[in-house]
C-alpha cells in the first residue's frame, strides 16, 4: 500500500503539485477569515511575547492608584474598612490634595451597621438596658449613621467622583437581585449613556447588561455618574482587552475608565457609531478610540504590577502621603492586598491587579497609544496569508534546498520581524500565526511530496545502478539525481570493451561448474577495478566486459580513469595468472579496446525492464579496437581521441594507422604503457625508433624501415614491430600501388 502511494505520488507529482499548493493556500485563507479558537490563543501568546520583548514603558504620571494594600491592612485593619475611613480618603484626596477625579474600583452594595442601633438591640435582647441608656442611644442614633455621613461626603464631591458597579452579561446566570437592581437603576444609568448613532436595526455585538451588582441607592444618588468595571479575560485568563461600552435596551453605557475621563476632561462629547458588524466608531471629543466590533479596546500594557504610581491608603489616612502627586490627578482607588483583590495575569505579570488594568486603559486613551488592529491590516493579513502561502509553496516545489530552507524558515522569520516592527513603531497588531500557518500548510505537504518522490528516485537509482556502479558513484547519483537524464542523452565519454583471448579453446576443456567459477573469479577481479576507478559496467557478455566512464556522473578525466583501469586490470591479471597456475587454471590474456567520443547513454528498454547502456559509432569503434589487439598482439589499444586526453598523464606508444570494418574514418592506434613518470628512457627511445620506422614505411622507404624493425624485434622481441616487419618485407617483395596511403585495412571485427 505504502509503495503504491509512493509510486502514485512520484508519477503524479508534476500534475498535482501546483493544485495542492493552491488548495493549501485556500485552506489558509479560510482559516484566516474564520479563525479557530486555538489559533487565536496562539496568536494571543505571540502578542504577549511582543510586549515582553518590548519591555516596560514609562506610565502616564497623571494617573495615580490609591492602593488598599497589605501595608494598609496591617496599619488600619482587615478589609472591608468602615466607610468613615473611605470618606476620610475622599476628603484627603479631593478636598485636601485637589485630585481631578476619583474613581472607585469597589462597590458598596451592603449597608454598614449603625453601631448605636446595634448596641440598643443587643442591650434589649440581653435585658440589660435601662430607659436612660435607650433614650440616649435613640437620641444620638445619627452619630452612628456612617453610611449617611459617607453619602454626604460623596455628595460634597459629586461632580469629581465616579462610583463603580459590576454587571452580568446576558449569557451568565443572573441572580434575581441583580436583575431587579438594573431595573431600579435604569433611569439614573440613562443619564450617563453616551450619544449613539445607530446604523443597524438593533444593537448587537457589544456586551448586554442583563443584571448589575452596584452600590446602595443612597450612594449612587449622591454622585453624578458611575461606570462598570467589568473585564472579560481571554480563555487563558489573561487581560488583553477592556470593554469600554455595554448596552441595556436602547442605551449604550461607558465603563468606569471612560466616565473618569469624561469627568477629568470636563465632560467632552462621547459618541458611538454602531452598524451591522458592531461598533464602527467610538469617539471621545476629537479623539477616536480604537476598538473592535464589540467596543473593546486592546490594552497597550505599560509593564508589570506597580508600573503606575501606587500610594498606600494608610499613608493618606495618616497624612504621610505626598500631596503633590494628587494635584489634578486621575485617581483610582482599589484593593491590591494579596488574597483580597481579584487579580488576573497580564503579559508582564502573573498577578496583575485589576485596578492597574483600568489605569492602563485610561492612560492608553489619554496618550492615544492603544494597540490597534485596523481594517486595512485585516485585509493585509487575509490577502497576505493567501499570497505568501502560494509563493512559499511554489518556491519549495520548484527550488533547491537553500531556497526551500529560506522559504520555510526565512519567510516566517521575516514576517515575525515585520510584525515586531509594526508593533514597536506604530502600536499595530499584525497577526503572525496565520501567516506562519499558511507558509507551513503550503510548504510541508509539498515538501513531503517531494521527499517521497526523491526517496523513490533514489531507490530507483540505487536499484538501477548498484550492480554496475561503484558505491561512491551510486551515492553521488542518489544525492544529485539531476545528473541522470533518464531516456538517453548525448555525452562525451570513454568506452571500454574487454575480452579473454582464445576463450573458446580453453573453455571447451573445463566442466561447466568449473568454468562458471573461474569466470566469476576473473569477472569479479576485473569489475572491482572498473568500479574503483569510477566506471559504469554496461553488461557482461560471456567473458566480455563492456563498461564506460563519464556517466551517469560526469567526469572531466573519464579517459584517464578508463585507461588507468585497463592498465590496472592487466597488472592484476598478471598476478592472478601466477595464482591460478598453482590451482590448475589455464593461463589467460585479456584484450582491451578503448575509445572516446560522443555517445548516447541512458535507460533504454521499457518502463518495467530497462538497462542503463550506451550507443553510438564511438562505442562500436571501442569494440573494434578490442578485436584489433589480436592483430598486433598487444593487450590494450586506444584511439587518437583517447590519446589526446591522456598523453600528459599516461605514456603511450604509437602502433599504426588503420581503417576498421564499418568505419571509413582512419584510426591512429596507441598502446598505453604506464604513468608518464614511470616510463624508462630506454622504453621511450624504443617507441621513438618504432615511430620513425613506421614513418619510413609510409614514405615507401621499406628497406630502411625493415632494418629498424629487425633491430627492435631482435633487441626487444616487440610484437608490433614483428607485425610491421612482416608487412614491410611484403611491400619489398610486392610494392603497394602508387596511391597507397600507408593505412592498414582491418577486414575482420
C-alpha positions in Angstrom: 0.0 0.0 0.0 2.8 2.4 1.0 4.8 1.6 -2.1 1.7 2.1 -4.3 1.1 5.5 -2.7 4.8 6.4 -3.3 4.5 5.4 -6.9 1.3 7.4 -7.3 3.0 10.5 -5.8 6.1 10.1 -7.9 4.1 9.7 -11.1 1.6 12.4 -10.4 4.0 15.0 -8.8 4.1 17.2 -11.9 0.3 17.1 -12.2 -1.0 17.8 -8.7 2.0 19.8 -7.2 0.5 23.2 -8.1 -3.1 22.3 -7.4 -2.0 21.1 -4.0 -0.3 24.4 -3.3 -3.4 26.3 -4.4 -5.6 24.1 -2.2 -3.4 24.6 0.8 -3.3 28.4 0.3 -7.1 28.4 0.1 -7.3 26.4 3.4 -5.0 29.0 5.0 -7.2 31.8 3.6 -10.4 30.2 5.0 -8.7 29.7 8.5 -7.7 33.3 8.5 -11.2 34.7 7.8 -12.7 32.1 10.2 -10.1 31.8 12.9 -10.4 28.8 15.3 -10.2 29.4 19.0 -6.9 27.5 19.3 -5.3 29.7 16.6 -6.5 32.8 18.4 -5.0 31.6 21.7 -1.6 31.0 19.9 -1.8 34.5 18.4 -2.5 36.0 21.8 0.6 34.4 23.1 2.7 35.9 20.3 1.2 39.3 21.2 2.2 38.7 24.8 5.7 37.9 23.6 5.9 41.2 21.7 5.1 43.1 24.9 7.7 41.1 26.7 10.4 41.7 24.0 9.5 45.5 24.1 9.7 45.7 27.8 8.0 48.2 30.2 7.4 51.8 29.1 7.0 54.9 31.3 3.4 55.3 32.6 1.4 58.5 32.5 2.2 60.4 35.6 -1.3 62.0 35.6 -2.8 58.7 36.9 -2.4 57.6 40.5 -3.6 54.4 42.2 -4.8 54.8 45.7 -4.0 51.3 46.9 -5.6 49.5 49.8 -2.5 47.3 50.0 -1.0 44.9 52.5 0.6 47.8 54.4 -2.8 49.5 54.7 -4.4 46.4 56.1 -1.6 45.9 58.6 -2.0 49.5 59.9 -5.7 50.1 59.6 -7.2 46.7 59.9 -8.7 44.0 57.8 -10.9 44.7 54.7 -13.6 45.9 54.3 -13.0 49.0 56.3 -15.6 51.2 57.9 -16.9 53.7 55.4 -15.9 56.6 57.6 -12.3 55.7 56.6 -13.2 55.7 53.0 -14.9 59.0 53.5 -11.7 60.4 55.0 -9.8 59.2 52.0 -12.1 61.1 49.8 -11.7 64.2 51.9 -7.9 64.0 51.7 -7.6 63.1 48.0 -10.2 65.6 46.6 -10.7 68.1 49.4 -7.1 68.5 50.6 -5.0 67.3 47.6 -7.3 68.6 44.8 -7.4 65.5 42.6 -9.3 65.9 39.3 -11.4 62.8 39.7 -11.6 59.8 42.0 -12.9 56.5 40.6 -13.9 53.5 42.7 -12.9 50.0 41.6 -15.0 48.9 44.6 -18.7 48.5 45.3 -20.6 49.4 48.4 -23.6 47.1 48.0 -24.5 46.3 51.6 -25.4 48.8 54.3 -22.9 49.3 57.1 -24.3 48.6 60.6 -25.1 51.6 62.8 -23.1 50.8 66.0 -25.6 52.7 68.2 -28.6 50.9 66.8 -26.7 47.7 67.1 -25.9 48.4 70.8 -29.5 49.2 71.6 -30.6 45.9 70.0 -28.0 43.9 71.9 -28.9 45.5 75.2 -32.6 44.9 74.7 -32.0 41.3 73.8 -29.8 40.7 76.8 -32.4 42.5 79.1 -29.6 44.7 80.4 -30.8 48.0 79.0 -32.2 50.9 81.0 -34.6 53.7 80.0 -31.9 56.3 80.3 -29.5 54.4 78.1 -32.1 53.6 75.5 -33.2 57.2 75.4 -29.6 58.4 74.9 -29.0 55.8 72.1 -32.2 56.8 70.3 -31.4 60.5 70.6 -27.8 60.1 69.2 -28.6 57.4 66.6 -27.5 59.8 63.8 -24.0 59.8 65.3 -23.7 56.1 64.2 -25.1 56.7 60.7 -21.8 56.0 58.9 -23.5 55.4 55.5 -25.3 58.7 55.8 -22.1 60.6 56.5 -20.4 58.7 53.7 -23.2 59.6 51.3 -22.8 63.3 52.4 -19.1 63.1 51.6 -19.9 61.6 48.2 -22.4 64.3 47.5 -19.9 67.0 48.6 -17.7 66.0 45.7 -20.5 64.6 43.4 -19.0 66.0 40.3 -15.5 64.6 40.8 -16.4 61.1 41.9 -17.2 58.1 39.7 -18.6 55.1 41.5 -18.2 51.6 40.1 -20.5 48.7 39.6 -20.4 45.2 38.1 -22.9 43.9 35.5 -23.9 40.4 34.5 -23.8 39.7 30.8 -26.8 38.1 29.2 -25.1 34.7 28.8 -24.5 34.3 32.5 -26.8 33.0 35.3 -28.3 36.2 36.7 -29.3 36.5 40.4 -32.8 37.9 40.9 -31.4 40.7 43.0 -29.0 41.7 40.1 -31.8 41.7 37.6 -34.0 43.8 39.8 -31.2 46.2 40.6 -30.7 47.2 36.9 -34.4 48.0 36.6 -34.2 50.1 39.7 -31.1 52.0 38.4 -32.3 52.3 34.8 -33.3 55.9 35.0 -30.2 57.0 36.8 -28.0 55.0 34.3 -29.6 56.6 31.3 -28.3 59.9 32.4 -24.7 58.6 31.8 -25.5 56.9 28.5 -23.5 58.1 25.5 -24.6 59.7 22.3 -25.5 56.9 19.9 -25.6 56.7 16.1 -27.3 53.5 15.3 -26.7 52.4 11.7 -28.3 49.0 12.1 -31.7 47.8 13.1 -30.7 46.9 16.5 -27.7 47.0 18.8 -25.7 43.8 18.8 -22.1 42.5 19.1 -21.4 44.6 22.2 -22.0 43.1 25.7 -25.5 43.4 27.1 -26.1 44.3 30.7 -28.7 41.9 31.9 -28.2 42.5 35.6 -26.0 44.5 37.9 -24.4 44.4 41.3 -23.8 48.0 42.4 -23.8 50.4 45.2 -26.6 51.3 47.7 -29.1 53.6 46.1 -28.1 56.2 48.7 -24.6 56.3 47.4 -25.4 56.3 43.7 -27.8 59.2 44.1 -25.1 61.2 45.8 -22.8 61.3 42.8 -23.3 62.5 39.2 -22.1 59.4 37.4 -20.9 55.8 37.7 -19.3 53.2 35.4 -18.9 49.5 35.3 -15.5 47.9 35.9 -16.0 44.5 34.2 -13.2 42.8 32.4 -13.7 39.8 30.1 -10.4 37.8 30.3 -9.5 35.6 27.4 -9.6 31.8 27.6 -6.2 31.7 29.3 -7.3 34.2 32.0 -5.2 37.0 30.5 -6.4 40.6 30.5 -5.8 41.9 27.0 -8.9 44.0 26.3 -11.1 46.4 28.2 -14.8 46.5 27.3 -15.4 50.2 27.0 -19.1 50.1 26.3 -22.1 47.8 27.1 -25.8 48.2 26.4 -29.1 47.7 28.0 -32.2 48.2 25.9 -31.6 51.1 23.5 -28.9 52.7 25.6 -25.1 52.3 25.5 -23.2 52.9 28.7 -19.5 53.6 29.2 -17.2 51.9 31.6 -15.5 53.3 34.7 -12.5 54.4 32.6 -14.4 56.5 30.1 -16.6 58.0 32.8 -13.5 59.1 34.8 -12.0 60.6 31.6 -15.2 62.5 30.9 -15.1 64.0 34.4 -11.4 64.8 34.3 -11.7 66.4 30.8 -14.8 68.5 31.6 -17.4 66.2 30.1 -16.5 66.2 26.4 -18.9 64.6 24.0 -18.7 60.8 23.9 -20.3 59.1 21.0 -20.5 55.7 19.4 -21.5 54.6 15.9 -22.9 51.1 15.7 -23.5 49.3 12.4 -24.4 45.8 11.1 -21.0 44.5 12.2 -21.0 46.1 15.6 -19.2 49.2 16.9 -17.7 51.1 14.0 -16.5 54.2 15.9 -16.1 55.3 19.4 -15.1 58.9 19.9 -14.2 61.0 22.9 -14.1 64.7 22.0 -11.7 64.8 19.0 -10.0 61.5 19.8 -11.2 58.4 18.0 -10.6 55.4 20.3 -9.5 52.2 18.5 -12.0 49.5 19.4 -13.1 46.2 17.9 -16.7 45.4 16.8 -17.6 44.6 20.5 -16.5 48.0 21.7 -13.4 46.5 23.4 -10.0 48.2 23.4 -6.8 46.3 23.1 -4.6 47.3 26.1 -1.1 48.6 25.5 0.3 47.3 28.7 2.9 49.6 30.4 4.6 46.9 32.4 4.1 44.6 35.5 2.1 45.5 38.6 3.1 48.8 40.2 4.3 50.3 37.0 1.9 53.1 37.7 2.3 55.2 40.9 0.8 53.4 43.9 0.1 55.4 47.0 -0.8 53.4 50.1 -4.2 54.3 51.6 -2.7 54.1 55.1 -0.3 56.9 54.2 -3.1 59.1 53.0 -5.2 58.4 56.2 -2.2 59.2 58.4 -1.3 62.3 56.4 2.1 60.9 55.3 1.4 60.9 51.5 2.9 63.4 49.1 0.0 65.7 48.3 1.6 67.0 45.1 1.2 63.7 43.3 -2.6 64.0 43.6 -2.9 67.6 42.3 -5.2 67.4 39.2 -4.6 63.7 39.0 -6.9 60.9 37.9 -7.1 58.7 40.9 -8.3 55.1 41.0 -9.0 53.6 44.4 -8.9 49.8 44.6 -7.8 46.9 46.7 -4.3 45.4 45.9 -3.7 43.4 49.1 -2.7 39.8 48.4 -5.6 37.4 48.9 -8.2 40.2 48.9 -8.3 41.6 45.4 -9.3 39.9 42.2 -6.1 39.5 40.1 -5.6 38.4 36.5 -2.4 37.6 34.6 -1.0 40.1 32.1 1.8 39.7 29.6 4.2 41.1 32.2 2.8 39.8 35.4 1.1 36.6 36.6 -0.7 38.6 39.4 -1.7 41.8 37.8 -4.2 43.9 39.9 -7.4 44.8 38.1 -7.3 48.4 39.2 -4.0 48.8 37.3 -5.6 47.5 34.1 -8.1 50.4 34.5 -5.1 52.7 34.9 -3.5 51.4 31.7 -6.8 51.8 29.9 -7.2 55.4 30.9 -3.6 56.2 30.1 -3.9 54.5 26.6 -6.8 56.7 25.7 -5.2 59.9 27.1 -1.9 59.2 25.3 -3.5 57.7 22.2 -1.3 54.6 22.3 -3.9 51.8 22.5 -3.0 48.7 20.4 -4.6 48.9 17.0 -5.8 46.2 14.6 -7.2 48.4 11.8 -9.3 47.1 8.9 -6.5 47.6 6.4 -4.3 45.3 8.5 -7.1 42.7 8.5 -7.1 42.9 4.7 -3.3 42.7 4.6 -3.4 39.6 6.7 -6.1 37.8 4.7 -4.6 38.6 1.3 -1.0 38.2 2.6 -1.7 34.8 4.0 -3.1 33.6 0.7 -0.3 35.0 -1.5 2.6 34.2 0.9 1.3 30.6 1.1 1.2 30.4 -2.7 4.7 32.0 -3.0 6.4 29.8 -0.5 4.7 26.7 -1.8 5.9 27.4 -5.3 9.4 28.2 -4.1 9.6 25.0 -2.2 8.1 23.0 -5.1 10.4 24.4 -7.8 13.6 25.3 -6.0 16.6 23.6 -4.4 17.4 23.0 -0.7 18.7 26.6 0.0 15.6 28.3 -1.3 13.4 25.7 0.4 15.0 26.4 3.7 14.8 30.1 3.2 11.1 29.8 2.4 10.1 27.5 5.3 12.3 29.3 7.9 13.2 32.6 6.4 9.8 33.8 5.4 8.2 33.2 8.9 11.2 34.9 10.5 10.7 37.9 8.1 7.0 38.0 9.0 7.8 37.9 12.7 10.3 40.8 12.3 7.8 42.8 10.2 5.1 42.2 12.9 7.5 43.3 15.6 8.3 46.5 13.6 4.6 47.3 13.2 4.1 46.7 16.9 7.0 48.8 18.2 6.8 51.7 15.7 3.0 52.1 15.3 1.3 50.0 18.0 -0.3 47.9 15.3 -1.1 44.2 16.0 -0.2 42.2 12.9 -1.4 38.6 13.4 1.6 36.3 12.5 0.0 32.9 13.5 -2.0 32.7 10.3 1.0 33.8 8.1 3.1 31.0 9.6 0.3 28.5 9.4 -0.2 29.5 5.7 3.5 29.0 5.0 3.7 25.7 6.8 0.4 24.3 5.3 1.5 25.2 1.8 5.1 24.0 2.1 5.0 20.9 4.3 2.7 18.8 2.1 4.8 19.8 -0.9 8.0 19.1 0.9 6.6 15.7 2.0 5.5 15.0 -1.6 9.0 16.0 -2.9 10.6 13.9 -0.2 8.6 10.8 -1.1 9.3 11.4 -4.7 13.1 11.9 -4.0 13.2 8.7 -1.9 11.5 6.9 -4.8 14.0 8.4 -7.2 17.0 7.5 -5.0 15.7 4.0 -4.5 15.3 3.7 -8.2 18.8 5.0 -8.8 20.2 2.6 -6.2 18.4 -0.4 -7.7 19.3 0.6 -11.2 23.0 1.3 -10.7 24.2 -0.6 -7.6 25.1 -3.7 -9.6 27.3 -1.9 -12.1 28.4 1.3 -10.4 30.8 1.9 -7.5 29.0 2.6 -4.2 30.5 6.2 -4.2 29.1 6.9 -7.6 25.7 5.4 -6.6 25.6 7.6 -3.6 26.6 10.7 -5.6 23.8 9.9 -8.1 21.3 9.5 -5.2 22.3 12.9 -3.8 22.2 14.6 -7.2 19.8 12.7 -9.4 19.7 15.6 -11.8 22.9 14.3 -13.2 21.0 11.4 -14.6 18.8 12.1 -17.6 16.5 9.1 -17.9 15.7 8.1 -21.5 19.1 8.9 -23.0 21.4 11.9 -23.6 24.5 12.6 -25.6 27.7 12.8 -23.6 31.4 12.8 -24.3 32.6 9.6 -22.6 35.1 6.8 -22.9 34.0 3.2 -23.6 36.0 0.1 -22.9 35.5 -3.4 -24.3 37.5 -6.3 -22.9 37.6 -10.0 -23.9 39.6 -13.0 -23.0 41.8 -14.2 -25.8 41.1 -17.7 -27.1 38.4 -18.1 -24.5 36.6 -20.8 -26.5 39.6 -23.1 -26.8 40.2 -23.5 -23.1 36.6 -23.3 -22.1 35.9 -26.5 -24.0 38.3 -28.4 -21.7 36.5 -27.3 -18.5 33.5 -28.6 -16.7 30.6 -26.1 -16.8 30.6 -25.6 -13.0 34.4 -25.1 -13.0 34.2 -22.7 -15.9 31.5 -20.6 -14.2 33.5 -20.5 -11.0 36.6 -19.5 -12.9 34.8 -16.8 -14.9 33.3 -15.4 -11.7 36.8 -15.1 -10.2 38.0 -13.3 -13.3 35.0 -11.0 -13.8 35.0 -10.0 -10.1 38.6 -9.0 -10.1 38.2 -7.0 -13.3 34.9 -5.4 -12.3 36.2 -4.3 -8.9 38.9 -2.3 -10.7 36.5 -0.7 -13.0 34.2 0.3 -10.2 37.1 1.6 -8.0 38.1 3.9 -10.9 34.6 5.3 -11.2 33.4 3.3 -14.2 30.0 2.0 -15.0 29.5 -1.6 -16.1 27.2 -1.8 -19.0 26.9 -5.5 -19.3 28.6 -8.9 -19.3 28.6 -11.0 -22.5 30.1 -14.3 -21.6 33.8 -13.5 -20.8 33.5 -10.0 -22.2 33.1 -6.9 -20.0 31.6 -3.7 -21.5 31.9 -0.5 -19.5 32.1 3.2 -19.8 33.4 6.2 -17.9 31.7 9.6 -17.7 28.1 8.6 -17.0 25.9 8.8 -15.2 28.1 11.1 -13.1 30.0 13.5 -15.4 33.8 13.2 -15.2 36.3 15.5 -16.8 39.0 12.9 -16.6 36.9 9.9 -17.9 39.6 8.9 -20.4 42.4 8.9 -17.8 40.3 6.9 -15.4 39.4 4.3 -18.1 43.0 3.8 -19.3 44.3 3.5 -15.8 41.6 0.9 -15.1 42.8 -1.0 -18.2 46.4 -0.9 -17.1 45.5 -2.0 -13.6 43.4 -4.8 -15.0 46.4 -6.1 -17.0 48.7 -5.8 -13.9 46.1 -7.6 -11.8 45.7 -10.4 -14.4 49.5 -10.9 -14.4 49.5 -11.6 -10.7 46.3 -13.8 -11.0 47.9 -15.9 -13.7 50.6 -16.9 -11.2 48.0 -17.8 -8.5 45.8 -19.6 -10.9 48.7 -21.6 -12.3 49.1 -23.2 -8.9 45.4 -24.0 -8.8 45.5 -25.6 -12.3 43.5 -22.9 -14.1 44.5 -22.1 -17.6 46.7 -19.1 -18.4 44.6 -16.4 -19.9 45.2 -13.0 -21.5 42.7 -10.2 -22.0 42.4 -7.8 -24.9 41.1 -4.3 -24.2 39.8 -1.7 -26.7 39.2 1.9 -25.6 37.7 4.9 -27.5 36.4 8.3 -26.5 33.8 10.4 -28.2 30.1 11.5 -28.2 27.9 8.6 -27.2 24.2 8.3 -26.3 23.8 7.0 -22.7 20.6 6.4 -20.7 18.0 3.9 -19.5 16.7 2.1 -22.5 14.0 -0.5 -22.7 10.5 -0.5 -21.2 9.1 1.2 -18.1 9.4 -2.0 -16.2 12.5 -3.5 -17.7 15.3 -1.2 -18.7 19.1 -1.2 -19.0 21.4 1.7 -18.5 23.6 1.4 -21.6 25.4 3.3 -24.3 25.0 3.5 -28.1 26.9 5.2 -30.9 29.6 5.0 -33.5 32.4 5.7 -31.0 31.1 2.7 -28.9 31.4 0.5 -31.9 35.0 1.6 -32.5 35.9 0.7 -29.0 34.6 -2.8 -29.7 36.6 -2.9 -33.0 39.8 -1.9 -31.2 39.4 -4.8 -28.8 39.5 -7.2 -31.8 42.4 -5.3 -33.4 44.5 -6.1 -30.3 44.8 -9.6 -31.7 46.3 -8.3 -35.0 49.2 -6.5 -33.2 49.4 -8.9 -30.2 49.1 -6.1 -27.6 46.9 -6.1 -24.5 45.4 -2.6 -24.9 44.7 -0.4 -27.8 43.3 3.1 -27.7 42.3 5.6 -30.3 43.8 9.0 -31.1 40.8 10.6 -29.3 41.8 8.9 -26.1 45.5 9.5 -26.5 44.9 13.3 -26.9 43.2 13.4 -23.5 45.7 11.3 -21.5 49.1 11.9 -23.2 50.2 14.4 -20.4 49.4 11.8 -17.7 49.9 8.3 -19.3 52.8 7.4 -21.6 51.6 5.7 -24.8 53.3 4.3 -27.9 52.1 4.7 -31.4 51.1 1.4 -33.1 49.6 2.0 -36.5 47.1 3.8 -38.6 44.2 1.6 -39.6 40.7 1.5 -41.1 38.4 -0.9 -39.3 35.3 -2.7 -40.6 32.2 -0.5 -40.8 34.1 2.8 -40.5 35.6 5.0 -43.2 37.5 7.3 -40.9 41.2 6.5 -40.3 42.1 5.5 -36.8 45.5 6.0 -35.2 46.2 3.3 -32.7 48.1 3.7 -29.5 49.1 1.4 -26.7 49.1 2.8 -23.2 52.2 1.7 -21.3 52.4 3.4 -17.8 52.2 6.6 -16.0 54.5 9.2 -17.6 56.8 9.4 -14.7 57.2 5.6 -14.7 58.4 5.3 -18.4 62.1 4.5 -18.7 64.4 6.3 -21.0 65.1 3.0 -22.9 61.4 2.5 -23.4 61.0 6.0 -24.7 63.8 5.5 -27.2 62.4 2.2 -28.4 59.0 3.8 -29.0 60.6 6.7 -30.9 62.5 4.3 -33.1 59.3 2.4 -33.8 57.5 5.6 -34.8 60.5 6.6 -37.1 60.5 3.2 -38.8 56.7 3.5 -39.3 57.1 6.9 -40.9 59.8 5.5 -43.2 57.4 2.8 -44.2 54.8 5.4 -45.0 57.4 7.2 -47.1 57.9 4.0 -49.1 61.4 3.6 -47.6 60.8 0.0 -47.0 64.4 -1.2 -46.7 65.4 1.4 -44.1 62.2 0.6 -42.2 63.0 -3.1 -42.4 66.4 -2.6 -40.7 64.8 -0.7 -37.8 62.0 -3.2 -37.3 64.5 -6.1 -37.4 66.6 -4.4 -34.7 63.5 -3.8 -32.5 62.4 -7.4 -32.8 65.9 -8.7 -32.1 66.6 -6.4 -29.1 63.1 -6.2 -27.6 61.1 -9.0 -29.1 58.4 -6.3 -29.7 55.2 -7.8 -31.1 54.0 -4.7 -33.0 57.5 -4.5 -34.6 57.1 -8.1 -35.7 53.8 -7.3 -37.4 55.1 -4.3 -39.2 58.4 -6.1 -40.1 56.4 -8.8 -42.0 54.3 -6.1 -43.6 57.4 -4.2 -44.8 59.0 -7.3 -46.2 55.8 -8.0 -48.1 56.0 -4.5 -49.6 59.6 -5.0 -50.6 58.6 -8.1 -52.5 55.4 -6.7 -53.8 55.3 -2.8 -53.6 51.9 -1.2 -53.0 50.1 0.8 -55.5 51.2 4.4 -56.2 48.1 5.8 -54.5 48.8 3.7 -51.3 48.3 5.9 -48.2 50.0 3.7 -45.7 46.7 2.8 -43.9 46.3 -0.8 -42.8 42.8 -2.1 -43.5 41.5 -4.4 -40.9 39.0 -6.7 -42.6 37.8 -8.6 -39.5 35.8 -7.4 -36.5 
